[in-house]
Amino acid sequence: MKYIPFTISSLTRSKQSVSDLVDNNANAVLNNAHLRSKTFDISYRTFYKDVLK
């Protein structure tokens, strides 16, 4: 298996940051798993950096 480094872009979020996301992102929800440390985000830019140039 090939080693592919990745970047964790978000672990936990405050209620305020979740509220801000809901205001600005149609995919965000108030009952966010980040509030309970049950999820994390991996930056897609790590995998597609050649495409995003």
N, C-alpha and C positions, 0 to 999 in steps of 0.2 A: 504494500500500500504506500502510495506517495505521501510524503509529509507536506502539508499545506498549512502555513501559519495563517492565523486569522485574528481579527480585532474584535473584541467585545466592546460594543458601542454604548450599551446601557445595561445596568444591573437593577438598581432600585430607583424609584422615582418618588418624589414628594407629591402630596395631594395637589399642590399648586402647579407643579410641572405637568401632571396628568390633565388638570383642568385646562392649562394652556394648550396642550396637544389636542384636546377635544375641540377647542375653539378653532384650531388651525389645520386639523387633519381629519378627513372624513372617515378614516379607518380607526381612529382612536376611540376608546370607550372609558367611561368613568370608573367602572369596576375592573381596573387594570391589574393584572397579575404582578406587575412590577411593584405595586404597593405592598405586596406580601412576600416579596423576594422569591417568587415561584417561577420566574422566567428571566431570560436575558436575550439581548439582541446581538447578532453578529453582523458587522458591517459588510454589505455586499460589495463595497468598493475594494475590499481585500481580494475578492475572487475575480472581479471584472475591471481591475485597474487599467488594463490595456485597452478595453473598450471605451472607458470613460475619458480618455485623454482627448 
